[in-house]
Amino acid sequence: MRLDKLLAHMDYGSRKEVKELIRKGYVLVNGNVIKDDDFKVDEFNDEINILDSEIKYEEFIYIMLNKPEGYVSATYDYSKPIVLDLIDDYKKRNLFPVGRLDIDTHGLLLITNDGNLAHRMLSPKSHVDKKYYLKYDGKYNESFIQKFKDGITLDDGYKCMPAEFIDLGDNEAYIIIREGKFHQVKRMMEAVGCNVTFLKRISFGNLVLDESLKEGKWRHLTNEEIESLK
């Protein structure tokens, strides 16, 4: 990879700005000062330093975000803040949310630039579990468990894949689904006569929301978490 491209990708400035840093001799590759901005580097094996700071290149980035209410799960929106606004770094690394959470839904959101992983996790053929905690208005009935297991039919006639309803009492529950239709959890609950008042995703496949992660905060996935997803 070209040295200036790598530095720009790692958010050390615009392509013009990093060219200037290189030409001023602020960048070393394997201990040697490099002043050619088109110098080719092995981004995985070369030792690259800029302003006395070593650069560790990551081809793919995996981030766990605890999404708060009020943010759109998208890479852009004309009128509302997006979840990527909460990520301070990696502005040029083509990050995107894996799947969507409604604007008023809280909880676990995986953000990455690994398209293959995202495709595998979102493919209906993969049957990746998504677990939600919810509060709702309405009266619980023991028949909910079997109805969700059989597959809830939504208002448009679509029959959902088998899901799991776990009653927690006091109008609280866990719901586990294996697909991601528009407003699916809310519509499933409406189909049994209830209205969701609070919704939070707590797991996505093998990835579980870090309870120490406050709303609006994020962290990198651990190597173990990444491997569990793959």
C-alpha positions in Angstrom: 0.0 0.0 0.0 1.2 3.5 -0.7 2.5 5.2 2.5 0.3 8.3 2.1 -2.8 6.2 1.5 -2.1 4.1 4.7 -1.6 7.2 6.8 -4.8 8.9 5.5 -6.8 5.7 6.1 -5.5 5.7 9.7 -6.8 9.2 10.1 -3.5 11.0 10.4 -4.9 13.7 8.1 -6.1 14.3 4.6 -4.0 12.9 1.7 -2.6 16.3 1.3 -1.7 16.7 5.0 0.0 13.3 5.2 2.0 14.0 2.1 3.4 17.1 3.9 4.2 15.0 7.0 6.1 12.5 4.9 8.0 15.1 2.9 9.1 16.8 6.2 10.7 13.6 7.3 8.3 12.8 10.2 7.7 9.2 9.0 10.0 6.2 9.5 9.6 2.8 7.9 11.7 0.1 9.5 13.8 2.8 11.1 14.5 4.7 7.9 13.2 8.2 7.2 10.9 8.1 4.1 10.2 11.3 2.2 8.5 9.8 -0.8 4.7 9.8 -0.3 4.2 7.1 -2.9 6.6 4.7 -1.1 5.2 1.2 -1.0 4.9 -0.4 2.5 3.8 -3.8 3.8 1.1 -2.6 6.1 1.0 -5.8 8.1 4.8 -6.5 8.5 6.7 -3.2 8.2 7.4 -1.1 11.3 5.9 2.3 10.6 6.3 5.3 12.9 5.0 8.8 12.7 6.0 11.6 15.1 7.4 8.9 17.4 4.2 7.0 17.5 4.1 3.4 16.0 1.3 2.7 13.6 -0.6 -0.6 13.9 -2.6 -1.1 10.7 -5.9 -3.0 11.0 -7.5 -4.2 7.8 -10.8 -4.9 9.5 -12.3 -3.0 12.5 -14.9 -4.5 14.8 -16.7 -2.3 17.3 -19.4 -2.9 19.9 -21.6 0.1 20.4 -24.2 0.5 23.1 -26.7 2.4 21.0 -28.8 5.1 22.8 -32.2 6.3 21.7 -32.4 9.0 19.0 -29.7 7.7 16.6 -30.3 6.2 13.2 -28.6 2.9 12.3 -27.2 4.1 9.0 -24.1 5.5 7.4 -25.9 8.8 6.6 -29.2 10.6 7.2 -30.4 14.0 6.1 -32.0 15.1 9.3 -31.2 12.9 12.2 -27.9 11.9 14.0 -26.4 8.5 12.9 -24.7 5.9 15.0 -21.4 6.6 13.3 -21.5 10.0 14.9 -20.7 8.3 18.2 -17.5 6.7 16.8 -14.7 9.3 17.3 -12.1 7.5 15.2 -11.8 5.7 11.9 -13.7 8.4 9.9 -12.2 7.1 6.6 -12.4 3.3 7.2 -15.8 2.8 5.6 -17.5 1.6 8.8 -21.2 0.6 8.8 -23.7 -0.9 11.3 -24.4 -4.6 10.8 -28.2 -4.6 10.6 -30.5 -1.9 12.1 -31.9 -0.9 15.4 -34.9 1.4 15.3 -34.3 5.0 16.3 -36.0 4.4 19.7 -34.3 1.1 20.3 -31.3 0.8 22.6 -28.5 -1.7 23.0 -26.0 -3.8 21.1 -24.9 -2.7 17.6 -22.0 -4.2 15.8 -20.1 -1.8 13.6 -17.4 -2.9 11.2 -15.9 -2.6 7.7 -15.9 -6.4 7.2 -18.6 -6.9 4.5 -18.2 -10.7 4.4 -18.8 -11.0 8.2 -21.8 -8.7 8.0 -23.3 -10.7 5.1 -22.9 -14.0 7.0 -24.5 -12.5 10.2 -27.5 -11.0 8.4 -28.2 -13.8 5.9 -31.5 -15.5 6.7 -29.8 -18.8 6.0 -27.4 -18.3 8.9 -30.2 -18.1 11.5 -28.2 -15.8 13.8 -30.1 -15.3 17.1 -30.9 -11.8 18.2 -32.0 -11.4 21.8 -34.0 -8.4 23.1 -35.1 -7.3 26.5 -38.5 -5.4 26.4 -41.2 -3.8 28.5 -44.7 -3.7 27.2 -48.3 -2.6 27.9 -50.9 -5.3 27.7 -51.8 -8.5 29.5 -49.4 -11.5 29.4 -50.9 -14.8 28.4 -49.2 -18.2 28.6 -50.2 -18.8 25.0 -47.5 -16.3 23.9 -44.8 -18.9 24.3 -46.4 -21.3 21.9 -47.5 -18.6 19.5 -43.9 -17.3 19.1 -42.6 -20.8 18.8 -45.1 -21.5 16.0 -44.3 -18.3 14.2 -46.2 -15.0 14.6 -48.1 -13.7 11.6 -47.5 -9.9 11.2 -50.0 -7.3 10.1 -49.0 -7.6 6.4 -49.5 -11.4 6.4 -45.9 -12.3 6.7 -45.3 -15.3 9.0 -42.2 -15.0 11.1 -39.7 -17.7 11.7 -40.1 -19.5 15.0 -39.0 -17.3 17.9 -38.7 -17.5 21.6 -40.7 -15.6 24.2 -39.4 -15.7 27.7 -41.7 -14.2 30.3 -39.9 -12.2 33.1 -43.1 -11.1 34.9 -44.3 -7.5 35.5 -44.8 -6.9 31.7 -41.1 -7.6 31.0 -39.7 -10.3 28.7 -36.9 -11.5 26.5 -37.6 -12.3 22.8 -35.2 -14.2 20.6 -35.6 -13.9 16.9 -33.6 -15.2 13.9 -34.4 -12.7 11.3 -34.8 -8.9 11.1 -38.0 -7.6 9.5 -38.9 -4.0 9.8 -40.0 -3.2 13.4 -40.3 -7.0 13.9 -40.3 -7.3 17.7 -42.8 -4.5 18.1 -45.1 -5.9 15.4 -44.9 -9.4 16.9 -46.0 -8.0 20.2 -48.8 -6.0 18.5 -50.0 -9.3 16.9 -50.6 -10.7 20.4 -52.3 -7.5 21.6 -49.4 -5.7 23.4 -47.5 -2.5 22.8 -43.7 -2.3 23.3 -42.7 0.6 25.5 -39.0 -0.1 25.8 -36.7 -2.3 23.6 -33.0 -3.2 24.0 -30.9 -5.7 22.1 -28.7 -7.6 24.5 -27.0 -10.1 22.2 -26.4 -10.7 18.5 -25.2 -14.3 17.7 -22.4 -15.0 20.2 -21.8 -11.4 20.8 -23.2 -10.2 24.2 -23.6 -6.5 25.2 -20.9 -5.5 27.6 -22.8 -4.4 30.8 -20.1 -2.0 31.7 -20.5 -0.1 28.4 -22.6 3.0 29.0 -25.2 4.1 26.4 -23.5 6.0 23.6 -20.1 4.4 24.3 -18.2 1.9 22.3 -15.2 -0.4 22.4 -13.2 -2.7 20.1 -14.2 -6.3 20.2 -11.7 -8.7 21.8 -10.0 -11.3 19.7 -12.1 -13.9 21.4 -15.3 -12.1 20.4 -14.2 -11.7 16.9 -13.4 -15.4 16.6 -16.8 -16.3 18.1 -18.5 -14.3 15.3 -16.4 -15.9 12.6 
